[in-house]
Amino acid sequence: MQQLQSIKGVNAILTSGKAPSAMAGADVLRKMTEHQKDLRIIVAGGVTKDNISELHQLTGASQYHGKRIVGELF
């Protein structure tokens, strides 16, 4: 993460916490969220409208990425 911080223009990391899914990487995501002040941590990897509340409780993150967060749009 220090290397990413040194790159001009990089201000966020989209990650599942080094796991196949955000749920599986929730512990790492929480640590990243708690200790990272200069880069925004965007939780990704299987984030849906059905699990975003639980992920928020587990990670404490404020930003999430997922095509299934809002449900059906059409």
KEPA-834005 format. One record per atom (N, C-alpha, C, O, CB): z, x negated, y negated; residue number from 1; residue in one letter. Coordinates in steps of 0.02 Angstrom, whole numbers. Each point is the difference from the previous one (the first is absolute). Glycine has a CB too. Example, Ala and Ser with C-alpha at 12.3 -4.5 7.8 and 13.67 -1.06 7.14 Angstrom:
// residues 2
390,-660,284,1,a
0,45,-59,1,a
0,-45,-60,1,a
33,-52,1,1,a
29,147,58,1,a
-98,-77,-112,2,s
3,-42,-59,2,s
37,39,-55,2,s
8,-25,-55,2,s
-116,-34,87,2,s
//
This chain:
// residues 74
0,-41,59,1,m
0,41,-59,1,m
0,-44,-62,1,m
-27,20,-52,1,m
87,71,114,1,m
-31,-149,-58,2,q
-1,-46,-57,2,q
-71,-20,-17,2,q
-17,-6,-59,2,q
131,-36,90,2,q
-155,32,20,3,q
-70,-17,-13,3,q
-36,57,-36,3,q
-39,-13,-46,3,q
39,-61,147,3,q
13,135,-80,4,l
-32,58,-33,4,l
23,6,-72,4,l
-40,17,-43,4,l
33,41,154,4,l
71,-71,-124,5,q
26,5,-67,5,q
-34,-51,-47,5,q
-6,13,-60,5,q
115,26,106,5,q
-131,-94,-18,6,s
-30,-53,-42,6,s
-72,15,-17,6,s
-29,-34,-42,6,s
106,-47,95,6,s
-107,131,-22,7,i
-70,17,-14,7,i
-3,49,-58,7,i
28,55,4,7,i
-59,-74,117,7,i
-2,-1,-174,8,k
-6,43,-59,8,k
-36,65,19,8,k
-52,-2,32,8,k
50,-100,-108,8,k
30,157,55,9,g
-30,65,13,9,g
27,36,61,9,g
-11,60,8,9,g
-89,-104,-62,9,g
134,9,98,10,v
30,32,58,10,v
68,28,-20,10,v
44,-38,-20,10,v
-105,-40,101,10,v
68,144,-78,11,n
63,30,-21,11,n
28,50,52,11,n
51,32,-13,11,n
-88,-46,-105,11,n
3,20,175,12,a
24,46,52,12,a
-21,-25,69,12,a
-50,-36,7,12,a
44,132,-89,12,a
45,-75,132,13,i
-16,-16,70,13,i
-2,66,39,13,i
49,38,0,13,i
5,-154,-9,13,i
-110,129,42,14,l
-8,58,44,14,l
18,-24,70,14,l
-35,-43,27,14,l
-56,97,-101,14,l
144,-27,104,15,t
24,-28,63,15,t
35,52,44,15,t
26,51,-24,15,t
-13,-159,-34,15,t
-14,95,123,16,s
38,40,48,16,s
61,-39,23,16,s
33,20,49,16,s
-139,38,-12,16,s
122,-112,-71,17,g
58,-40,19,17,g
-12,-43,62,17,g
45,-10,41,17,g
25,99,-91,17,g
-131,-115,56,18,k
-19,-42,57,18,k
7,36,67,18,k
15,-31,51,18,k
22,-68,-117,18,k
-49,164,66,19,a
5,41,61,19,a
-62,44,6,19,a
-37,8,-49,19,a
165,-9,43,19,a
-139,31,64,20,p
-58,44,9,20,p
3,63,-44,20,p
-52,30,-15,20,p
44,-72,131,20,p
68,61,-137,21,s
7,59,-43,21,s
59,-11,-48,21,s
43,-42,12,21,s
-91,118,78,21,s
49,-37,-143,22,a
55,-5,-48,22,a
66,19,32,22,a
52,-30,-15,22,a
-131,56,-78,22,a
78,23,137,23,m
62,19,34,23,m
27,-58,42,23,m
60,-14,-1,23,m
-98,134,5,23,m
-6,-155,31,24,a
22,-57,41,24,a
23,-58,-43,24,a
42,-40,21,24,a
-123,76,68,24,a
54,-42,-149,25,g
18,-55,-45,25,g
49,19,-54,25,g
8,-36,-49,25,g
-118,-9,71,25,g
144,101,-14,26,a
44,27,-52,26,a
55,-50,-21,26,a
16,-4,-59,26,a
-39,118,103,26,a
52,-150,3,27,d
53,-48,-17,27,d
-27,-55,-45,27,d
32,-19,-50,27,d
26,44,158,27,d
-116,-52,-91,28,v
-30,-53,-41,28,v
-20,28,-68,28,v
9,-33,-51,28,v
-51,-25,155,28,v
15,119,-105,29,l
-20,31,-63,29,l
60,10,-46,29,l
-5,-11,-60,29,l
-89,69,119,29,l
151,-39,-31,30,r
61,8,-40,30,r
20,-67,-31,30,r
16,-3,-59,30,r
21,99,132,30,r
-38,-148,-33,31,k
18,-66,-26,31,k
-48,-22,-54,31,k
21,-28,-51,31,k
28,-2,162,31,k
-113,41,-101,32,m
-50,-18,-50,32,m
12,39,-64,32,m
-2,-29,-55,32,m
-81,3,145,32,m
96,90,-84,33,t
11,43,-59,33,t
63,-21,-37,33,t
0,-1,-62,33,t
-57,95,121,33,t
110,-111,-23,34,e
63,-19,-32,34,e
-4,-67,-34,34,e
31,-10,-53,34,e
28,76,138,34,e
-96,-113,-57,35,h
1,-69,-25,35,h
-59,-18,-45,35,h
2,-51,-33,35,h
60,22,135,35,h
-113,70,-103,36,q
-59,-17,-39,36,q
1,37,-67,36,q
-1,61,-2,36,q
-63,-81,107,36,q
67,-18,-158,37,k
2,30,-67,37,k
-66,-9,-38,37,k
-17,40,-43,37,k
140,-61,40,37,k
-160,-33,19,38,d
-60,-15,-37,38,d
-63,34,28,38,d
-47,12,-37,38,d
99,-120,8,38,d
-52,123,93,39,l
-57,33,31,39,l
21,69,24,39,l
54,9,29,39,l
-103,-120,6,39,l
5,161,-47,40,r
13,67,26,40,r
-16,1,75,40,r
-51,-27,21,40,r
25,79,-134,40,r
69,-21,151,41,i
-11,8,72,41,i
-26,70,11,41,i
34,49,-14,41,i
58,-133,44,41,i
-153,89,-4,42,i
-30,65,15,42,i
1,9,76,42,i
-34,-37,36,42,i
-41,32,-141,42,i
113,53,127,43,v
8,13,72,43,v
-63,34,27,43,v
-23,49,-28,43,v
149,-38,14,43,v
-152,-39,68,44,a
-61,26,31,44,a
5,-6,76,44,a
43,-36,26,44,a
-111,4,-128,44,a
25,67,136,45,g
-2,-4,73,45,g
26,63,32,45,g
58,2,23,45,g
-45,-125,-31,45,g
-54,174,10,46,g
20,62,33,46,g
45,44,-43,46,g
38,41,26,46,g
-48,-100,80,46,g
7,51,-172,47,v
40,42,-44,47,v
-34,68,-5,47,v
-59,6,-16,47,v
100,-107,-50,47,v
-2,154,79,48,t
-26,68,-3,48,t
48,45,-39,48,t
56,-21,-17,48,t
-115,5,127,48,t
37,76,-124,49,k
44,48,-34,49,k
60,18,43,49,k
51,22,-25,49,k
-150,24,-36,49,k
92,-56,127,50,d
55,17,46,50,d
53,-55,6,50,d
57,14,19,50,d
-139,55,42,50,d
64,-132,-76,51,n
50,-53,7,51,n
17,-37,-65,51,n
41,-46,1,51,n
-83,33,114,51,n
12,33,-170,52,i
12,-37,-62,52,i
73,5,-23,52,i
27,-48,-27,52,i
-146,69,-5,52,i
151,36,41,53,s
70,7,-19,53,s
45,-47,40,53,s
44,-33,-27,53,s
-65,153,-5,53,s
9,-123,98,54,e
39,-44,42,54,e
-13,-73,-18,54,e
46,-41,-2,54,e
-48,126,94,54,e
-62,-102,-104,55,l
-16,-68,-20,55,l
35,-19,-65,55,l
24,-56,-8,55,l
-135,67,66,55,l
113,37,-104,56,h
34,-14,-64,56,h
74,-14,12,56,h
28,-46,-30,56,h
-111,120,-30,56,h
115,-35,102,57,q
70,-12,16,57,q
10,-68,34,57,q
49,-35,-15,57,q
-31,159,26,57,q
-63,-142,33,58,l
6,-63,37,58,l
-16,-62,-42,58,l
31,-52,9,58,l
-59,116,94,58,l
-21,-58,-148,59,t
-24,-59,-36,59,t
24,-5,-72,59,t
7,-55,-27,59,t
-105,60,100,59,t
110,52,-104,60,g
19,0,-71,60,g
-58,-16,-46,60,g
10,-12,-60,60,g
103,-21,95,60,g
-173,32,-8,61,a
-59,-17,-40,61,a
-17,58,-48,61,a
23,56,9,61,a
-67,-128,84,61,a
6,56,-144,62,s
-20,51,-48,62,s
-75,15,2,62,s
-23,46,-33,62,s
119,-81,-39,62,s
-134,-6,109,63,q
-72,11,4,63,q
-22,0,73,63,q
23,-40,41,63,q
-39,-14,-154,63,q
-31,100,128,64,y
-23,9,69,64,y
-76,9,-1,64,y
-28,26,-48,64,y
138,26,82,64,y
-142,-73,20,65,h
-72,7,7,65,h
-16,32,67,65,h
27,-21,52,65,h
-47,-80,-126,65,h
-22,151,73,66,g
-22,31,62,66,g
-47,57,-13,66,g
11,39,-47,66,g
97,-71,100,66,g
-159,37,-13,67,k
-49,53,-12,67,k
25,68,23,67,k
-30,51,-15,67,k
-60,-135,28,67,k
146,85,25,68,r
26,64,25,68,r
65,20,-35,68,r
37,43,26,68,r
-90,-68,84,68,r
67,-3,-167,69,i
62,17,-35,69,i
-3,70,-28,69,i
49,37,3,69,i
-32,-157,-32,69,i
-73,139,1,70,v
-5,65,-34,70,v
-23,56,47,70,v
-3,58,-22,70,v
-21,-119,-83,70,v
7,46,166,71,g
-24,51,46,71,g
-74,15,-12,71,g
-36,-41,-28,71,g
151,90,33,71,g
-136,9,15,72,e
-69,20,-8,72,e
-15,17,-72,72,e
36,39,-31,72,e
-38,3,149,72,e
-51,-71,-145,73,l
-20,14,-69,73,l
-56,52,-3,73,l
-10,31,-53,73,l
44,-146,22,73,l
-69,125,85,74,f
-56,47,-1,74,f
11,55,49,74,f
-42,45,7,74,f
-34,-136,-41,74,f
//
